[in-house]
């Protein structure tokens, strides 16, 4: 059974620098978050187990039915680029939604989108495959990556993401993401409907 912790890990010296920078940012901003450590989350099935762990904690602490049903949206985080590889995008969308390239391309007036390469992921976001996260935008100091957020993510109270490593997951308030984290890392999102 996965355990939910409040805040940064106590074994911070054993974590990679890219992960520690995420905790440092959240703590500096005074952002509340919960954390689950787990096996590498390479599939949406593993993410569902993480969601269940966060849901158990919310259920135990919740004062009302609405609170108990307020699971984080476990997101697919897709790192995309246009055909010319001149524009890069990070798409956050609910994990259970189907991604249709044509629909998204039309909404953002872009040439056909495809998945960006691993080398660009590392260069722009300082993450590796399987660890793509909105938190990686803190490493995009030149704003080369445009954040796209599906409107369903914004309808939730909480969002789940990795701290730039897929062996931990965080639960954050969507309001903190939108009002505190993204302004602090200088990334303005575009809302899309998928």
HUMODA-V327248 format. One record per helix or strand of 2 or more residues. SS is the DSSP state (a for helix, b for strand). FROM is the first residue (numbers start at 1). LEN is the number of residues. If there is no record, write none. Layout:
# HUMODA-V327248
SS;FROM;LEN
SS;FROM;LEN
This chain:
# HUMODA-V327248
b;4;3
a;12;3
a;17;13
b;33;5
a;44;18
a;65;4
b;73;10
b;88;7
a;101;7
b;113;3
a;118;8
a;134;6
b;145;6
a;151;4
b;158;4
b;168;6
a;174;11
b;190;3
